Structures are given as C-alpha cells and as structure tokens.
C-alpha cells in the first residue's frame, strides 16, 4: 500500500503534522484545523502526512495502520494510557515515526509541523534528526497553557519550561494570534525566534436547519428557551472561561432573558465552588443545558441567540469566539487583547466587574444597532478568518 502512495507522491512537498489527535476530527481545536487544512487544500504539490491516535481513528471505524483521508496519508500511533504524560509520549512517538516515513520516502526538505509545546525537553535530539535529513521544524505555540487553572503548579511549570525549548529549536513558529506572536518575540528574544501569524479559521455557512424542524423545536421545548430570548455561551467547563463572573454579573442584571450555557458541565469541585459563589440554582434564568454534538443544531442555536458571552482569557484565537462572531448577531466579549484583536469594532466589551451594566446596555440597543454589530462581525470573519484564507496562508509558508 505504501509503495503505491510513494509512486504517486514523488516530487511533492511533504508536510508531516504532529500533535493533533488525528483526522477524521472527533474533537476540537487542532483536530478541526488539520481536517480543514486537508479538506480545503488548494496546492496539489503539497502532500500531507498526519499522525493519528489509534483510538481517534477507531471512532470512525478505521483500523489500518495507514490510511488516506482528504488526500492526506494518515498513520496511526499506539500509545499506552500512562496518565497526563500520555500526550507527551504520543508526540514523541509520532514525530519519530514521521522522521522514519520521511527517510523511507526519500523526501527532499520535508517539513515537520508540531502543534503545541508539549515535548520541549526532548526536542533538541529530535531537531538533530530532522536536520540530518534536510528537514525543517515548525511549531504552533498554541495559547498560554502554563496559565490554565486546570493544571497543577508542577504541570504549569513543565508547560513553561517546555515552551522555552520548543521556541529555541523551532525554525519557524506559526502563531494563531498576534498577541501570542508578540509574547513569543518579547519573552524569548534571547533566541531571536522567527515567527509568523496565521489565524485559526471558521465555517461561514449558515445552519441548514429551519425553525419548524423537529430537532430544533424538540431542543427548545426541552430546554425551556425560545429564539432570541437567551444569552449564550459555548465552551469548556474550566475556570479561565470566567463562568463565575458571567453568571454572577448576569444574575445582577435586570434581564428578562435566559442565560444558556452549553458546556460539558461536571459535578466536580469547580461546579460546587461555582454554585457556592453564585447561587445560580436559585435563578431560573441560568440554564446549564449540557453539550450539543449536532453541529447544524449548534449553529442554529448560535444564530438565534439574542447575544453571546465570551469570557475566555488564556491566549490564542479561540474557535468558539470565531463561531460566535460569524453566527450570533451581538457579541459581548471580555476586554482582553486576544479578544479585541479578533472582534475589533464588531462587538461590545466588558470588564469583570461591569458585565451586568453591559447586559443592560445591550438590551437598550435597537434593531438597527444590533444589525450594525452583526454586519461588522460577519465582515471581520469574511476578511480574515475563513478556512480558504487560512489554508492559502499555510500553503504559502509550506512552499516557502
């Protein structure tokens, strides 16, 4: 099977992508990025090779060691379940397998693109192997993982330490946020890092669902909400998404609308603390509705929210923010550089102690003002964050 692949792919630019769970995408961020990079490929002289976790492939019924998807050669990696270090082991095994494949293929100047900074302490030896075959190391530094509250202090220290060595050894760092690019240049200036900015992308097609569709009516009836009658947030149930602030401030507001939270809520310490700090169970407007896996239904729910709250503050271009700016008419974003960079003048911004007054301000807006925000945010996405644009930008980098 591999020989057939190789004959067909002579003289192509080989790009090996390491660090996503793999394609077909079954998760968020990086997996969707790899899916779209291969799906929207325009330059046929690039050949992608994608490392995949075997269990991710199994979810799509794929058991072969090597398979083709969206024109990419995908290779499955087995990694034992060794706890938090598993992601590190996966990246190391995957990049070494990619180097082996590049040797077998006799690739000229292959590119190895590692997503996130998990394997910094091991990257020096890996970089040497890449150099030995004339390859180039690209790294996506992602966001500020070392600031995430979900990690213990030792893990945060590891992330920061690891990031330093990934920056030091990368031939090029591809940052999906201008603020992350500035941070890399400032904090690691002793390494003279070479960086470029390529954003994350988002889908710009509207939901195919109609108001009268059964699955739409069933969801709204079951959750006890109605179109244009709710504020929305979609995101992981983690402290840095500022659920506590958003819930507390919403409860303080005079809004008659609901606050719908689509998240993987878990009855854990964070949930218990949130309940204790906000007393949200006593306010019937606050509705935790679980997750929505049907992407067309989720898009419809976004499109028909009165407004969207975005409280994410730990770096990078957040996919959920892009989806909101594209789909939801009015967006209320936490006022940090990462969000201003993306939203520009197409959103309202709030500080942590004044969201309730911004909510009241939003409800005083007339239809024309809301539509003006809607047009600005959609224009912003169309100009800078479509997958067509993102993939074109990547292909230029890969082709040099």
MARVO-457412 format. One record per residue (C-alpha): residue number from 1; x, y, z. Coordinates in steps of 0.05 Angstrom, whole numbers, plus 32768, in hexadecimal, padded with zeros to 4 digits. Layout:
# residues N
<seq: NUM	px: X	py: Y	pz: Z>
...
This chain:
# residues 400
<seq: 1	px: 8000	py: 8000	pz: 8000>
<seq: 2	px: 8037	py: 8030	pz: 8013>
<seq: 3	px: 805C	py: 8026	pz: 7FD1>
<seq: 4	px: 801F	py: 803C	pz: 7FAB>
<seq: 5	px: 801D	py: 807A	pz: 7FD6>
<seq: 6	px: 8066	py: 8089	pz: 7FC9>
<seq: 7	px: 8063	py: 8082	pz: 7F7D>
<seq: 8	px: 802A	py: 80B2	pz: 7F79>
<seq: 9	px: 804B	py: 80E4	pz: 7FA7>
<seq: 10	px: 8090	py: 80EC	pz: 7F89>
<seq: 11	px: 80A9	py: 8133	pz: 7F85>
<seq: 12	px: 8073	py: 814E	pz: 7FB4>
<seq: 13	px: 8081	py: 8179	pz: 7FF0>
<seq: 14	px: 8077	py: 814C	pz: 802D>
<seq: 15	px: 8059	py: 816B	pz: 806C>
<seq: 16	px: 8053	py: 813F	pz: 80AA>
<seq: 17	px: 8021	py: 8157	pz: 80DE>
<seq: 18	px: 802A	py: 8141	pz: 8126>
<seq: 19	px: 8003	py: 8153	pz: 8165>
<seq: 20	px: 7FBA	py: 814C	pz: 8152>
<seq: 21	px: 7F93	py: 810E	pz: 8167>
<seq: 22	px: 7F89	py: 8104	pz: 811C>
<seq: 23	px: 7F57	py: 8105	pz: 80E4>
<seq: 24	px: 7F1D	py: 80F9	pz: 80D8>
<seq: 25	px: 7F15	py: 812F	pz: 810E>
<seq: 26	px: 7EEF	py: 8118	pz: 814C>
<seq: 27	px: 7F06	py: 814F	pz: 817B>
<seq: 28	px: 7F11	py: 819A	pz: 817A>
<seq: 29	px: 7F48	py: 81CB	pz: 8169>
<seq: 30	px: 7F84	py: 81AA	pz: 8149>
<seq: 31	px: 7F5D	py: 816F	pz: 812E>
<seq: 32	px: 7F2D	py: 819E	pz: 8109>
<seq: 33	px: 7F68	py: 81C6	pz: 80F0>
<seq: 34	px: 7F88	py: 8188	pz: 80D1>
<seq: 35	px: 7F45	py: 8172	pz: 80B4>
<seq: 36	px: 7F3B	py: 81B6	pz: 8092>
<seq: 37	px: 7F84	py: 81BC	pz: 807C>
<seq: 38	px: 7F7D	py: 817B	pz: 8055>
<seq: 39	px: 7F34	py: 8186	pz: 803F>
<seq: 40	px: 7F40	py: 81CB	pz: 8023>
<seq: 41	px: 7F84	py: 81BB	pz: 8003>
<seq: 42	px: 7F90	py: 81E3	pz: 7FC4>
<seq: 43	px: 7FD9	py: 81D4	pz: 7FB4>
<seq: 44	px: 7FDC	py: 818D	pz: 7F9A>
<seq: 45	px: 8029	py: 818D	pz: 7F9D>
<seq: 46	px: 8025	py: 8187	pz: 7FEA>
<seq: 47	px: 801E	py: 8141	pz: 8008>
<seq: 48	px: 8005	py: 8140	pz: 8050>
<seq: 49	px: 8015	py: 8108	pz: 8081>
<seq: 50	px: 7FED	py: 8109	pz: 80C1>
<seq: 51	px: 7FFC	py: 80E4	pz: 8102>
<seq: 52	px: 7FBD	py: 80C8	pz: 8121>
<seq: 53	px: 7FAE	py: 80A8	pz: 8164>
<seq: 54	px: 7F95	py: 8062	pz: 8155>
<seq: 55	px: 7F56	py: 806A	pz: 8180>
<seq: 56	px: 7F44	py: 80AA	pz: 815B>
<seq: 57	px: 7F46	py: 8083	pz: 8119>
<seq: 58	px: 7F1E	py: 804A	pz: 8138>
<seq: 59	px: 7EE5	py: 807B	pz: 8146>
<seq: 60	px: 7EDE	py: 8080	pz: 80FA>
<seq: 61	px: 7EE4	py: 8034	pz: 80F2>
<seq: 62	px: 7F2C	py: 8038	pz: 80D8>
<seq: 63	px: 7F5B	py: 8001	pz: 80EF>
<seq: 64	px: 7F93	py: 8003	pz: 80B9>
<seq: 65	px: 7FD8	py: 801A	pz: 80D0>
<seq: 66	px: 7FD8	py: 804A	pz: 8095>
<seq: 67	px: 7F9D	py: 8067	pz: 806F>
<seq: 68	px: 7F8A	py: 80A1	pz: 8042>
<seq: 69	px: 7F5A	py: 80D9	pz: 8055>
<seq: 70	px: 7F4F	py: 811C	pz: 8031>
<seq: 71	px: 7F8B	py: 8109	pz: 8006>
<seq: 72	px: 7FB8	py: 8106	pz: 8043>
<seq: 73	px: 7FDF	py: 80C7	pz: 8057>
<seq: 74	px: 7FCB	py: 80B9	pz: 809F>
<seq: 75	px: 7FF4	py: 808B	pz: 80CC>
<seq: 76	px: 7FDA	py: 806E	pz: 810D>
<seq: 77	px: 8003	py: 8072	pz: 814D>
<seq: 78	px: 7FFB	py: 8044	pz: 8189>
<seq: 79	px: 8009	py: 8063	pz: 81CC>
<seq: 80	px: 7FFC	py: 8041	pz: 820F>
<seq: 81	px: 7FCD	py: 8065	pz: 823F>
<seq: 82	px: 8001	py: 8080	pz: 826F>
<seq: 83	px: 7FD9	py: 80BB	pz: 828A>
<seq: 84	px: 7FEA	py: 8105	pz: 827F>
<seq: 85	px: 802D	py: 80F4	pz: 825E>
<seq: 86	px: 800A	py: 80CE	pz: 8227>
<seq: 87	px: 8004	py: 810B	pz: 81F9>
<seq: 88	px: 804F	py: 8116	pz: 8200>
<seq: 89	px: 805E	py: 80CD	pz: 81EF>
<seq: 90	px: 802E	py: 80D1	pz: 81B4>
<seq: 91	px: 8051	py: 810D	pz: 8195>
<seq: 92	px: 8096	py: 80EE	pz: 819E>
<seq: 93	px: 8081	py: 80AB	pz: 817F>
<seq: 94	px: 805C	py: 80D0	pz: 8147>
<seq: 95	px: 8095	py: 80FE	pz: 8133>
<seq: 96	px: 80C7	py: 80C5	pz: 8133>
<seq: 97	px: 8098	py: 809C	pz: 8107>
<seq: 98	px: 8090	py: 80D8	pz: 80D9>
<seq: 99	px: 80DC	py: 80DE	pz: 80D2>
<seq: 100	px: 80DF	py: 8093	pz: 80C1>
<seq: 101	px: 80AA	py: 809D	pz: 808B>
<seq: 102	px: 80CF	py: 80D9	pz: 806E>
<seq: 103	px: 810E	py: 80AE	pz: 8069>
<seq: 104	px: 80E9	py: 8075	pz: 8048>
<seq: 105	px: 80C9	py: 80A6	pz: 8017>
<seq: 106	px: 810C	py: 80C6	pz: 8009>
<seq: 107	px: 80EA	py: 8109	pz: 8013>
<seq: 108	px: 810F	py: 8148	pz: 7FFE>
<seq: 109	px: 810C	py: 817F	pz: 8034>
<seq: 110	px: 80D0	py: 8162	pz: 805A>
<seq: 111	px: 80AA	py: 818F	pz: 808C>
<seq: 112	px: 8098	py: 8176	pz: 80D1>
<seq: 113	px: 8060	py: 81A0	pz: 80EF>
<seq: 114	px: 8056	py: 8194	pz: 813A>
<seq: 115	px: 8016	py: 81AF	pz: 8159>
<seq: 116	px: 8020	py: 81C8	pz: 81A1>
<seq: 117	px: 805E	py: 81C9	pz: 81CD>
<seq: 118	px: 805A	py: 8187	pz: 81F2>
<seq: 119	px: 809E	py: 8168	pz: 81E3>
<seq: 120	px: 80D0	py: 81A0	pz: 81F0>
<seq: 121	px: 80FF	py: 8177	pz: 821C>
<seq: 122	px: 8107	py: 8144	pz: 81E3>
<seq: 123	px: 8107	py: 8172	pz: 81A7>
<seq: 124	px: 8152	py: 817C	pz: 81A1>
<seq: 125	px: 8160	py: 8133	pz: 818C>
<seq: 126	px: 8122	py: 8133	pz: 815F>
<seq: 127	px: 813A	py: 8174	pz: 813D>
<seq: 128	px: 817D	py: 8153	pz: 812F>
<seq: 129	px: 815B	py: 8118	pz: 810D>
<seq: 130	px: 8130	py: 8149	pz: 80E4>
<seq: 131	px: 816E	py: 8171	pz: 80CF>
<seq: 132	px: 8193	py: 8131	pz: 80BC>
<seq: 133	px: 815F	py: 8123	pz: 8085>
<seq: 134	px: 815C	py: 816C	pz: 806E>
<seq: 135	px: 811A	py: 8179	pz: 8090>
<seq: 136	px: 80FB	py: 81B7	pz: 80B1>
<seq: 137	px: 80D9	py: 81BB	pz: 80F5>
<seq: 138	px: 809A	py: 81E6	pz: 80FA>
<seq: 139	px: 8076	py: 81EF	pz: 813C>
<seq: 140	px: 8032	py: 820C	pz: 814F>
<seq: 141	px: 803A	py: 8227	pz: 8196>
<seq: 142	px: 7FEF	py: 8226	pz: 81A3>
<seq: 143	px: 7FD7	py: 8252	pz: 81DD>
<seq: 144	px: 7FF1	py: 825C	pz: 8224>
<seq: 145	px: 7FEA	py: 8214	pz: 823C>
<seq: 146	px: 8015	py: 8224	pz: 8278>
<seq: 147	px: 7FDF	py: 8255	pz: 8291>
<seq: 148	px: 7FA5	py: 8224	pz: 828E>
<seq: 149	px: 7F85	py: 8218	pz: 82D3>
<seq: 150	px: 7F77	py: 81CF	pz: 82C3>
<seq: 151	px: 7FC1	py: 81BF	pz: 82C8>
<seq: 152	px: 7FE5	py: 81B4	pz: 830A>
<seq: 153	px: 8021	py: 81E1	pz: 8319>
<seq: 154	px: 8055	py: 81AC	pz: 8304>
<seq: 155	px: 8030	py: 81A1	pz: 82C2>
<seq: 156	px: 802D	py: 81EC	pz: 82B5>
<seq: 157	px: 8077	py: 81F1	pz: 82C2>
<seq: 158	px: 8083	py: 81B8	pz: 8292>
<seq: 159	px: 805A	py: 81DB	pz: 825B>
<seq: 160	px: 8082	py: 821B	pz: 8262>
<seq: 161	px: 80C5	py: 81F6	pz: 8264>
<seq: 162	px: 80B0	py: 81CC	pz: 8228>
<seq: 163	px: 8099	py: 8209	pz: 8201>
<seq: 164	px: 80DD	py: 822A	pz: 820A>
<seq: 165	px: 8101	py: 81F0	pz: 81E7>
<seq: 166	px: 80CD	py: 81EA	pz: 81B0>
<seq: 167	px: 80D7	py: 8234	pz: 81A0>
<seq: 168	px: 8123	py: 822D	pz: 81A4>
<seq: 169	px: 8126	py: 81F3	pz: 8172>
<seq: 170	px: 80EE	py: 8204	pz: 8141>
<seq: 171	px: 8103	py: 821D	pz: 80FC>
<seq: 172	px: 80C0	py: 8242	pz: 80F9>
<seq: 173	px: 8088	py: 824D	pz: 812C>
<seq: 174	px: 8043	py: 8254	pz: 810D>
<seq: 175	px: 8018	py: 827D	pz: 813E>
<seq: 176	px: 7FCC	py: 827E	pz: 8137>
<seq: 177	px: 7FC8	py: 82BF	pz: 815D>
<seq: 178	px: 7FEF	py: 8301	pz: 8155>
<seq: 179	px: 7FF1	py: 8307	pz: 81A0>
<seq: 180	px: 8011	py: 82C2	pz: 81A7>
<seq: 181	px: 8044	py: 82D6	pz: 8171>
<seq: 182	px: 8055	py: 8316	pz: 8198>
<seq: 183	px: 805C	py: 82ED	pz: 81D8>
<seq: 184	px: 808C	py: 82BA	pz: 81B6>
<seq: 185	px: 80B6	py: 82F3	pz: 819A>
<seq: 186	px: 80BA	py: 8317	pz: 81DD>
<seq: 187	px: 80C2	py: 82DD	pz: 820F>
<seq: 188	px: 80F3	py: 82B5	pz: 81E4>
<seq: 189	px: 8119	py: 82ED	pz: 81C1>
<seq: 190	px: 815B	py: 82CD	pz: 81D6>
<seq: 191	px: 814D	py: 8295	pz: 81A3>
<seq: 192	px: 813B	py: 82C6	pz: 816B>
<seq: 193	px: 80FE	py: 829D	pz: 8159>
<seq: 194	px: 80E4	py: 829E	pz: 8112>
<seq: 195	px: 8099	py: 82A5	pz: 8114>
<seq: 196	px: 805E	py: 82AF	pz: 80E6>
<seq: 197	px: 8014	py: 82BB	pz: 80F3>
<seq: 198	px: 7FDE	py: 828E	pz: 80D5>
<seq: 199	px: 7F9A	py: 828F	pz: 80F7>
<seq: 200	px: 7F6B	py: 8257	pz: 8105>
<seq: 201	px: 7F2F	py: 8251	pz: 80D7>
<seq: 202	px: 7EE4	py: 8247	pz: 80DC>
<seq: 203	px: 7EAB	py: 822D	pz: 80B2>
<seq: 204	px: 7E81	py: 8264	pz: 8092>
<seq: 205	px: 7E46	py: 823D	pz: 8078>
<seq: 206	px: 7E04	py: 8248	pz: 809D>
<seq: 207	px: 7DDF	py: 820F	pz: 80BF>
<seq: 208	px: 7DB7	py: 81E2	pz: 8091>
<seq: 209	px: 7D81	py: 81DB	pz: 80C6>
<seq: 210	px: 7D3F	py: 8201	pz: 80C4>
<seq: 211	px: 7D15	py: 821B	pz: 80FF>
<seq: 212	px: 7CDF	py: 81E7	pz: 80F4>
<seq: 213	px: 7D0F	py: 81AB	pz: 80F1>
<seq: 214	px: 7CFE	py: 8176	pz: 8125>
<seq: 215	px: 7D44	py: 8173	pz: 8144>
<seq: 216	px: 7D44	py: 81BF	pz: 814C>
<seq: 217	px: 7CFF	py: 81C2	pz: 816D>
<seq: 218	px: 7D0F	py: 8186	pz: 8199>
<seq: 219	px: 7D50	py: 81A6	pz: 81B3>
<seq: 220	px: 7D30	py: 81EA	pz: 81C2>
<seq: 221	px: 7CF4	py: 81C9	pz: 81E4>
<seq: 222	px: 7D1E	py: 819A	pz: 820D>
<seq: 223	px: 7D4C	py: 81D2	pz: 8225>
<seq: 224	px: 7D13	py: 8204	pz: 8232>
<seq: 225	px: 7D30	py: 823C	pz: 8207>
<seq: 226	px: 7D1A	py: 8261	pz: 81C8>
<seq: 227	px: 7D3C	py: 8281	pz: 818C>
<seq: 228	px: 7D5B	py: 82C6	pz: 819B>
<seq: 229	px: 7D49	py: 82BD	pz: 81E4>
<seq: 230	px: 7D8C	py: 82A8	pz: 8200>
<seq: 231	px: 7DD5	py: 82BA	pz: 8209>
<seq: 232	px: 7E03	py: 8281	pz: 81F6>
<seq: 233	px: 7E47	py: 8266	pz: 8208>
<seq: 234	px: 7E68	py: 8228	pz: 81E9>
<seq: 235	px: 7EAA	py: 820F	pz: 8204>
<seq: 236	px: 7ED0	py: 81E0	pz: 8231>
<seq: 237	px: 7EBD	py: 81DF	pz: 827A>
<seq: 238	px: 7EFE	py: 81FD	pz: 8295>
<seq: 239	px: 7F0C	py: 8239	pz: 82C2>
<seq: 240	px: 7F31	py: 8262	pz: 828E>
<seq: 241	px: 7EF1	py: 8268	pz: 8266>
<seq: 242	px: 7ED7	py: 8294	pz: 829F>
<seq: 243	px: 7E95	py: 8271	pz: 82AB>
<seq: 244	px: 7E93	py: 828C	pz: 82F2>
<seq: 245	px: 7E98	py: 82D5	pz: 82DA>
<seq: 246	px: 7E65	py: 82CB	pz: 82A2>
<seq: 247	px: 7E32	py: 82A8	pz: 82CF>
<seq: 248	px: 7E3B	py: 82D9	pz: 8309>
<seq: 249	px: 7E34	py: 8316	pz: 82DD>
<seq: 250	px: 7DF9	py: 82F9	pz: 82B6>
<seq: 251	px: 7DD4	py: 82EC	pz: 82F7>
<seq: 252	px: 7DE2	py: 8335	pz: 830A>
<seq: 253	px: 7DC4	py: 834E	pz: 82C8>
<seq: 254	px: 7D7B	py: 8361	pz: 82BD>
<seq: 255	px: 7D75	py: 8334	pz: 8281>
<seq: 256	px: 7D35	py: 830D	pz: 8276>
<seq: 257	px: 7D59	py: 82DF	pz: 8245>
<seq: 258	px: 7D7A	py: 829C	pz: 8256>
<seq: 259	px: 7DC4	py: 828C	pz: 825A>
<seq: 260	px: 7DD1	py: 824A	pz: 8236>
<seq: 261	px: 7E13	py: 8226	pz: 8243>
<seq: 262	px: 7E27	py: 81F0	pz: 8212>
<seq: 263	px: 7E61	py: 81CD	pz: 8234>
<seq: 264	px: 7E79	py: 818A	pz: 824D>
<seq: 265	px: 7E63	py: 819B	pz: 8294>
<seq: 266	px: 7E7E	py: 816A	pz: 82C7>
<seq: 267	px: 7E69	py: 8164	pz: 8310>
<seq: 268	px: 7EB0	py: 8172	pz: 8328>
<seq: 269	px: 7ED3	py: 81A2	pz: 8357>
<seq: 270	px: 7ECF	py: 81DA	pz: 8324>
<seq: 271	px: 7E83	py: 81D0	pz: 831D>
<seq: 272	px: 7E7A	py: 81CD	pz: 8368>
<seq: 273	px: 7EA2	py: 820D	pz: 8372>
<seq: 274	px: 7E7C	py: 822F	pz: 833A>
<seq: 275	px: 7E3A	py: 821C	pz: 835B>
<seq: 276	px: 7E52	py: 8235	pz: 839E>
<seq: 277	px: 7E6E	py: 8277	pz: 8383>
<seq: 278	px: 7E33	py: 8289	pz: 8356>
<seq: 279	px: 7DF5	py: 8264	pz: 836F>
<seq: 280	px: 7DE1	py: 825B	pz: 8326>
<seq: 281	px: 7DB1	py: 8222	pz: 8338>
<seq: 282	px: 7D83	py: 8256	pz: 8357>
<seq: 283	px: 7D7E	py: 827E	pz: 8315>
<seq: 284	px: 7D51	py: 825A	pz: 82E3>
<seq: 285	px: 7D6F	py: 8284	pz: 82AA>
<seq: 286	px: 7DB2	py: 8260	pz: 82AF>
<seq: 287	px: 7DAE	py: 821F	pz: 8288>
<seq: 288	px: 7DE5	py: 81EC	pz: 8282>
<seq: 289	px: 7DCD	py: 81C3	pz: 8247>
<seq: 290	px: 7E07	py: 8192	pz: 823C>
<seq: 291	px: 7E2C	py: 818A	pz: 81FA>
<seq: 292	px: 7E11	py: 818C	pz: 81B2>
<seq: 293	px: 7E37	py: 815E	pz: 8183>
<seq: 294	px: 7E0B	py: 816A	pz: 8146>
<seq: 295	px: 7E32	py: 81A1	pz: 8123>
<seq: 296	px: 7DF6	py: 81BA	pz: 80F9>
<seq: 297	px: 7DCB	py: 81BF	pz: 8138>
<seq: 298	px: 7E03	py: 81E3	pz: 815E>
<seq: 299	px: 7E0A	py: 8214	pz: 8125>
<seq: 300	px: 7DBF	py: 8221	pz: 8126>
<seq: 301	px: 7DC1	py: 822D	pz: 8171>
<seq: 302	px: 7DFA	py: 825E	pz: 8167>
<seq: 303	px: 7DD6	py: 8283	pz: 812F>
<seq: 304	px: 7D97	py: 828B	pz: 8159>
<seq: 305	px: 7DB6	py: 82A3	pz: 819A>
<seq: 306	px: 7DA8	py: 82EB	pz: 81AE>
<seq: 307	px: 7DF2	py: 82F2	pz: 81BE>
<seq: 308	px: 7E30	py: 82CA	pz: 81CD>
<seq: 309	px: 7E5E	py: 82CF	pz: 8209>
<seq: 310	px: 7EA8	py: 82C1	pz: 8200>
<seq: 311	px: 7ED2	py: 82BF	pz: 823F>
<seq: 312	px: 7F10	py: 8299	pz: 8228>
<seq: 313	px: 7F51	py: 82BB	pz: 823B>
<seq: 314	px: 7F8A	py: 8289	pz: 8233>
<seq: 315	px: 7FA6	py: 829B	pz: 81F0>
<seq: 316	px: 7FA2	py: 8286	pz: 81A8>
<seq: 317	px: 7F6A	py: 828E	pz: 8176>
<seq: 318	px: 7F2F	py: 826A	pz: 8196>
<seq: 319	px: 7F05	py: 8240	pz: 8165>
<seq: 320	px: 7EC5	py: 824C	pz: 818C>
<seq: 321	px: 7ED0	py: 8298	pz: 8186>
<seq: 322	px: 7ED7	py: 8293	pz: 813B>
<seq: 323	px: 7E98	py: 8269	pz: 8136>
<seq: 324	px: 7E72	py: 829C	pz: 8161>
<seq: 325	px: 7E89	py: 82D8	pz: 8138>
<seq: 326	px: 7E73	py: 82B4	pz: 80F9>
<seq: 327	px: 7E30	py: 8299	pz: 8113>
<seq: 328	px: 7E16	py: 82C5	pz: 814B>
<seq: 329	px: 7DFB	py: 830B	pz: 813E>
<seq: 330	px: 7E17	py: 832B	pz: 817E>
<seq: 331	px: 7E56	py: 8317	pz: 81A3>
<seq: 332	px: 7E6C	py: 832D	pz: 81E9>
<seq: 333	px: 7EB6	py: 831E	pz: 81F1>
<seq: 334	px: 7EE4	py: 8320	pz: 822D>
<seq: 335	px: 7F11	py: 835D	pz: 8222>
<seq: 336	px: 7F56	py: 833C	pz: 8218>
<seq: 337	px: 7F87	py: 8344	pz: 81DE>
<seq: 338	px: 7F79	py: 82FF	pz: 81C1>
<seq: 339	px: 7F2F	py: 830E	pz: 81BA>
<seq: 340	px: 7F36	py: 8357	pz: 81A1>
<seq: 341	px: 7F68	py: 833F	pz: 816D>
<seq: 342	px: 7F33	py: 8311	pz: 814F>
<seq: 343	px: 7EF2	py: 8337	pz: 815C>
<seq: 344	px: 7F0B	py: 837E	pz: 814D>
<seq: 345	px: 7ECE	py: 83AD	pz: 8149>
<seq: 346	px: 7E9C	py: 8375	pz: 813C>
<seq: 347	px: 7E8C	py: 8367	pz: 8185>
<seq: 348	px: 7E7F	py: 8386	pz: 81CA>
<seq: 349	px: 7EB6	py: 837D	pz: 81FE>
<seq: 350	px: 7EB1	py: 8373	pz: 8249>
<seq: 351	px: 7EDD	py: 8374	pz: 8287>
<seq: 352	px: 7ED1	py: 8341	pz: 82BD>
<seq: 353	px: 7EAD	py: 8370	pz: 82EC>
<seq: 354	px: 7E80	py: 8392	pz: 82B9>
<seq: 355	px: 7E61	py: 835B	pz: 828E>
<seq: 356	px: 7E1C	py: 8365	pz: 82AE>
<seq: 357	px: 7E1A	py: 83AE	pz: 8296>
<seq: 358	px: 7E31	py: 8398	pz: 8250>
<seq: 359	px: 7DF7	py: 8366	pz: 824F>
<seq: 360	px: 7DC7	py: 839D	pz: 8260>
<seq: 361	px: 7DE7	py: 83C9	pz: 822A>
<seq: 362	px: 7DE0	py: 8391	pz: 81F7>
<seq: 363	px: 7D96	py: 838B	pz: 8205>
<seq: 364	px: 7D8C	py: 83D5	pz: 81F8>
<seq: 365	px: 7DA9	py: 83CE	pz: 81B1>
<seq: 366	px: 7D77	py: 83D4	pz: 8178>
<seq: 367	px: 7D73	py: 83A2	pz: 813E>
<seq: 368	px: 7D9C	py: 83CF	pz: 8110>
<seq: 369	px: 7DD6	py: 83D4	pz: 8143>
<seq: 370	px: 7DD6	py: 8388	pz: 814D>
<seq: 371	px: 7DD6	py: 837D	pz: 8102>
<seq: 372	px: 7E11	py: 83AD	pz: 80FB>
<seq: 373	px: 7E39	py: 8382	pz: 812C>
<seq: 374	px: 7E23	py: 8344	pz: 8107>
<seq: 375	px: 7E3C	py: 835F	pz: 80C4>
<seq: 376	px: 7E7E	py: 8376	pz: 80E2>
<seq: 377	px: 7E8D	py: 8333	pz: 8103>
<seq: 378	px: 7E7A	py: 830B	pz: 80C5>
<seq: 379	px: 7EA5	py: 8338	pz: 8099>
<seq: 380	px: 7EDF	py: 832F	pz: 80C9>
<seq: 381	px: 7EDA	py: 82E3	pz: 80C3>
<seq: 382	px: 7ED2	py: 82E5	pz: 8077>
<seq: 383	px: 7F11	py: 8310	pz: 8070>
<seq: 384	px: 7F40	py: 82ED	pz: 80A0>
<seq: 385	px: 7F27	py: 82AA	pz: 80BA>
<seq: 386	px: 7F0A	py: 827E	pz: 8083>
<seq: 387	px: 7F29	py: 823A	pz: 8079>
<seq: 388	px: 7F38	py: 824B	pz: 8030>
<seq: 389	px: 7F64	py: 8285	pz: 8047>
<seq: 390	px: 7F85	py: 825F	pz: 8080>
<seq: 391	px: 7F96	py: 8223	pz: 8053>
<seq: 392	px: 7FB3	py: 8251	pz: 801D>
<seq: 393	px: 7FDE	py: 8273	pz: 8052>
<seq: 394	px: 7FF8	py: 8230	pz: 806A>
<seq: 395	px: 8007	py: 8217	pz: 8024>
<seq: 396	px: 8032	py: 8255	pz: 8017>
<seq: 397	px: 805A	py: 8245	pz: 8056>
<seq: 398	px: 8062	py: 81FC	pz: 8044>
<seq: 399	px: 8079	py: 820B	pz: 7FFD>
<seq: 400	px: 80A9	py: 8240	pz: 8016>
